[in-house]
Amino acid sequence: MTTTIPAAEVTLRTLKQTLNLQESTDPQFFSEWQIETGELAEMEQVYLDRVKGNFLDLLEDPPALENGVKMVVLAPLLDLAGFYRRPFRITTETSIAIELEDEGRVIQGRIDVLVLNQFLWLVVIESKRSDFAVTRALPPTLAYMLGNPKREHPTFGLITNGTDFLFLKATHPPIAQYATSRLFSLLNPGNELYQVLSILKQLAKLGQP
């Protein structure tokens, strides 16, 4: 009898035990995020500088926005990467509730999942605070990616809480492996949205028929 485990309850240990999932240590396994894709246009850089500034302003005085990260950060990135145009199609998965305890207080948030053509999973952590590390969403993201019905090709993912961005790549059983990129952050010097957009553009090329 098959047992279905809710995505919110999945752990890396669960995935390793049930799917024999292994983390790849081969740098070539996930080379897509390391590929140089060329300089962004000046207009794109100016726009991304504004996106970073807008989000950092929101961190100083968080608004009561239910979809703040998607509206302020992710939507502009998807637009510039071309994901709102054909042949791409965005679908959604059921949101997952998450909690974080901080000095006796329970901080609630949720994980929203957007799917692009069954090859790229965009996972957004939405909360009134930015305390949720992107690693909190790693197990459920891998669970969604490994459940992709299109198993003949690798699946990619991006987890963001608005401040940090982590890319993933996974292959499916019988050889289930995954790897992550380095962590990109808006709190680092410069604007690492440049690299995030360049990687998204690279993945967009891979996702076209």
BAVEXMI-868057 format. One record per residue (C-alpha): residue number from 1; residue in one letter; x, y, z. Coordinates in steps of 0.1 Angstrom, whole numbers, plus 5000, padded with zeros to 4 digits. Each point is the difference from the previous one (the first is absolute). Layout:
BEGIN
+-----+------+------+------+------+
: pos : code :   px :   py :   pz :
+-----+------+------+------+------+
: NUM :    a :    X :    Y :    Z :
...
+-----+------+------+------+------+
This chain:
BEGIN
+-----+------+------+------+------+
: pos : code :   px :   py :   pz :
+-----+------+------+------+------+
:   1 :    m : 5000 : 5000 : 5000 :
:   2 :    t : 5014 : 5034 : 4990 :
:   3 :    t : 5002 : 5026 : 5027 :
:   4 :    t : 4997 : 5037 : 4991 :
:   5 :    i : 5019 : 5024 : 5021 :
:   6 :    p : 4989 : 5037 : 4999 :
:   7 :    a : 5026 : 5023 : 4986 :
:   8 :    a : 5000 : 5020 : 5032 :
:   9 :    e : 5011 : 4970 : 5020 :
:  10 :    v : 5028 : 4988 : 4976 :
:  11 :    t : 5036 : 5000 : 5013 :
:  12 :    l : 5032 : 4994 : 4982 :
:  13 :    r : 5003 : 4968 : 5020 :
:  14 :    t : 4966 : 4989 : 4987 :
:  15 :    l : 5010 : 5006 : 4964 :
:  16 :    k : 5033 : 4982 : 5004 :
:  17 :    q : 4983 : 4970 : 5015 :
:  18 :    t : 4971 : 4997 : 4976 :
:  19 :    l : 5016 : 5011 : 4968 :
:  20 :    n : 5037 : 4994 : 5007 :
:  21 :    l : 5006 : 5037 : 4993 :
:  22 :    q : 5036 : 5010 : 5002 :
:  23 :    e : 5017 : 5034 : 5000 :
:  24 :    s : 5024 : 5002 : 4971 :
:  25 :    t : 5035 : 5013 : 5007 :
:  26 :    d : 5010 : 5001 : 4964 :
:  27 :    p : 5003 : 5037 : 4989 :
:  28 :    q : 4990 : 4990 : 4965 :
:  29 :    f : 4967 : 4986 : 5011 :
:  30 :    f : 4985 : 5035 : 5005 :
:  31 :    s : 5021 : 5021 : 4976 :
:  32 :    e : 4971 : 5020 : 4987 :
:  33 :    w : 5001 : 5026 : 5028 :
:  34 :    q : 5038 : 5005 : 4994 :
:  35 :    i : 4998 : 5007 : 4963 :
:  36 :    e : 5009 : 5035 : 4989 :
:  37 :    t : 4970 : 5014 : 4981 :
:  38 :    g : 5015 : 5034 : 4991 :
:  39 :    e : 4993 : 5035 : 5012 :
:  40 :    l : 4965 : 5011 : 5008 :
:  41 :    a : 4987 : 5030 : 4981 :
:  42 :    e : 5004 : 5034 : 5018 :
:  43 :    m : 4962 : 5003 : 5001 :
:  44 :    e : 4998 : 4966 : 5018 :
:  45 :    q : 5026 : 5010 : 5025 :
:  46 :    v : 4983 : 5033 : 5008 :
:  47 :    y : 4967 : 4981 : 5004 :
:  48 :    l : 5015 : 4974 : 5023 :
:  49 :    d : 5016 : 5028 : 5021 :
:  50 :    r : 4966 : 5014 : 5005 :
:  51 :    v : 4986 : 4966 : 5009 :
:  52 :    k : 5027 : 4995 : 5026 :
:  53 :    g : 4994 : 5035 : 5014 :
:  54 :    n : 4962 : 4994 : 5002 :
:  55 :    f : 5004 : 4968 : 5019 :
:  56 :    l : 5026 : 5013 : 5025 :
:  57 :    d : 4976 : 5029 : 5007 :
:  58 :    l : 4973 : 4975 : 5007 :
:  59 :    l : 5022 : 4982 : 5025 :
:  60 :    e : 5004 : 5033 : 5020 :
:  61 :    d : 4962 : 5004 : 5003 :
:  62 :    p : 4983 : 4967 : 4991 :
:  63 :    p : 4966 : 5005 : 4984 :
:  64 :    a : 4969 : 4978 : 5005 :
:  65 :    l : 5005 : 4984 : 4966 :
:  66 :    e : 4989 : 4965 : 4995 :
:  67 :    n : 5021 : 4995 : 4970 :
:  68 :    g : 5028 : 5025 : 5006 :
:  69 :    v : 5029 : 4979 : 4987 :
:  70 :    k : 4982 : 4989 : 4969 :
:  71 :    m : 4989 : 5035 : 4992 :
:  72 :    v : 5031 : 5020 : 5007 :
:  73 :    v : 5029 : 4976 : 4992 :
:  74 :    l : 4989 : 4969 : 4981 :
:  75 :    a : 4975 : 5015 : 4975 :
:  76 :    p : 5026 : 5024 : 4985 :
:  77 :    l : 5026 : 4972 : 4997 :
:  78 :    l : 4975 : 4977 : 4982 :
:  79 :    d : 4991 : 5028 : 4976 :
:  80 :    l : 5036 : 5008 : 4991 :
:  81 :    a : 5008 : 4963 : 4996 :
:  82 :    g : 4972 : 4997 : 4975 :
:  83 :    f : 4979 : 4975 : 5020 :
:  84 :    y : 4967 : 5018 : 4995 :
:  85 :    r : 5002 : 4994 : 4962 :
:  86 :    r : 4996 : 4969 : 4979 :
:  87 :    p : 5009 : 4972 : 5001 :
:  88 :    f : 5000 : 5003 : 5038 :
:  89 :    r : 4969 : 4994 : 5021 :
:  90 :    i : 4997 : 5006 : 5038 :
:  91 :    t : 4980 : 4977 : 5022 :
:  92 :    t : 4997 : 4999 : 5038 :
:  93 :    e : 5002 : 4974 : 5027 :
:  94 :    t : 4982 : 5001 : 5034 :
:  95 :    s : 5017 : 5023 : 5025 :
:  96 :    i : 5017 : 4985 : 5030 :
:  97 :    a : 4998 : 5016 : 5035 :
:  98 :    i : 5032 : 5003 : 5020 :
:  99 :    e : 5009 : 5013 : 5035 :
: 100 :    l : 5030 : 5014 : 5017 :
: 101 :    e : 5004 : 5004 : 5038 :
: 102 :    d : 5019 : 5030 : 5011 :
: 103 :    e : 5004 : 5008 : 5037 :
: 104 :    g : 4967 : 4983 : 5009 :
: 105 :    r : 4982 : 5016 : 4971 :
: 106 :    v : 4987 : 4980 : 4970 :
: 107 :    i : 5005 : 5017 : 4967 :
: 108 :    q : 4978 : 4987 : 4972 :
: 109 :    g : 5008 : 4999 : 4963 :
: 110 :    r : 4992 : 4980 : 4970 :
: 111 :    i : 5017 : 4985 : 4970 :
: 112 :    d : 4985 : 5007 : 4966 :
: 113 :    v : 5009 : 4979 : 4970 :
: 114 :    l : 5000 : 5011 : 4964 :
: 115 :    v : 5007 : 4975 : 4972 :
: 116 :    l : 5014 : 5009 : 4966 :
: 117 :    n : 4994 : 4974 : 4973 :
: 118 :    q : 5006 : 4971 : 5024 :
: 119 :    f : 5038 : 5008 : 4999 :
: 120 :    l : 5005 : 5029 : 5024 :
: 121 :    w : 4985 : 5002 : 5035 :
: 122 :    l : 5000 : 5035 : 5015 :
: 123 :    v : 4995 : 4998 : 5038 :
: 124 :    v : 4992 : 5032 : 5019 :
: 125 :    i : 5001 : 5004 : 5038 :
: 126 :    e : 4975 : 5027 : 5009 :
: 127 :    s : 5000 : 5014 : 5036 :
: 128 :    k : 4996 : 5033 : 5018 :
: 129 :    r : 5037 : 4995 : 5010 :
: 130 :    s : 5029 : 4988 : 4980 :
: 131 :    d : 5012 : 4975 : 5027 :
: 132 :    f : 4992 : 4969 : 4980 :
: 133 :    a : 5032 : 4986 : 4985 :
: 134 :    v : 4996 : 4987 : 4964 :
: 135 :    t : 5014 : 4966 : 5013 :
: 136 :    r : 4967 : 4996 : 5019 :
: 137 :    a : 4983 : 4995 : 4966 :
: 138 :    l : 5027 : 4976 : 4986 :
: 139 :    p : 4983 : 4967 : 5008 :
: 140 :    p : 4965 : 5009 : 4987 :
: 141 :    t : 5015 : 5016 : 4969 :
: 142 :    l : 5019 : 4968 : 4992 :
: 143 :    a : 4969 : 4979 : 5007 :
: 144 :    y : 4981 : 5021 : 4974 :
: 145 :    m : 5029 : 4998 : 4975 :
: 146 :    l : 5004 : 4962 : 5004 :
: 147 :    g : 4963 : 4996 : 4995 :
: 148 :    n : 5002 : 5015 : 4965 :
: 149 :    p : 4983 : 4977 : 4975 :
: 150 :    k : 5025 : 5010 : 4974 :
: 151 :    r : 5029 : 4979 : 5012 :
: 152 :    e : 5021 : 4998 : 4968 :
: 153 :    h : 5017 : 5033 : 5007 :
: 154 :    p : 5014 : 5016 : 5032 :
: 155 :    t : 4978 : 5024 : 5019 :
: 156 :    f : 5011 : 5034 : 5014 :
: 157 :    g : 4988 : 5021 : 5029 :
: 158 :    l : 5004 : 5034 : 5016 :
: 159 :    i : 4993 : 5007 : 5036 :
: 160 :    t : 4997 : 5036 : 5012 :
: 161 :    n : 4989 : 5019 : 5031 :
: 162 :    g : 5005 : 5033 : 4982 :
: 163 :    t : 5034 : 5006 : 5016 :
: 164 :    d : 5018 : 4967 : 4990 :
: 165 :    f : 4998 : 4978 : 4969 :
: 166 :    l : 5011 : 4964 : 4997 :
: 167 :    f : 4998 : 4980 : 4967 :
: 168 :    l : 4996 : 4962 : 4999 :
: 169 :    k : 5004 : 4972 : 4975 :
: 170 :    a : 4986 : 4965 : 5003 :
: 171 :    t : 5000 : 4968 : 4980 :
: 172 :    h : 4974 : 4973 : 5005 :
: 173 :    p : 5001 : 4964 : 5011 :
: 174 :    p : 5015 : 4975 : 4994 :
: 175 :    i : 5030 : 5024 : 5005 :
: 176 :    a : 4985 : 5028 : 5021 :
: 177 :    q : 5025 : 5027 : 5007 :
: 178 :    y : 4999 : 5037 : 5008 :
: 179 :    a : 5023 : 5030 : 5004 :
: 180 :    t : 4997 : 5036 : 5009 :
: 181 :    s : 5016 : 5032 : 4988 :
: 182 :    r : 5017 : 5024 : 5024 :
: 183 :    l : 4977 : 5023 : 5020 :
: 184 :    f : 4994 : 5033 : 4983 :
: 185 :    s : 4989 : 5028 : 5023 :
: 186 :    l : 4988 : 5036 : 4997 :
: 187 :    l : 5019 : 5007 : 5032 :
: 188 :    n : 5034 : 4994 : 4983 :
: 189 :    p : 5019 : 5029 : 4984 :
: 190 :    g : 4990 : 5009 : 4965 :
: 191 :    n : 4968 : 4986 : 4985 :
: 192 :    e : 4998 : 4962 : 4998 :
: 193 :    l : 4967 : 5002 : 4981 :
: 194 :    y : 5023 : 5004 : 4970 :
: 195 :    q : 5012 : 4965 : 5004 :
: 196 :    v : 4965 : 4987 : 5009 :
: 197 :    l : 4986 : 5014 : 4968 :
: 198 :    s : 5028 : 4987 : 4979 :
: 199 :    i : 4994 : 4965 : 5014 :
: 200 :    l : 4963 : 5002 : 4994 :
: 201 :    k : 5007 : 5010 : 4964 :
: 202 :    q : 5023 : 4970 : 4996 :
: 203 :    l : 4973 : 4977 : 5014 :
: 204 :    a : 4974 : 5016 : 4977 :
: 205 :    k : 5020 : 4989 : 4970 :
: 206 :    l : 5001 : 4964 : 5014 :
: 207 :    g : 4963 : 5000 : 5006 :
: 208 :    q : 4990 : 5009 : 4965 :
: 209 :    p : 4988 : 4971 : 4977 :
+-----+------+------+------+------+
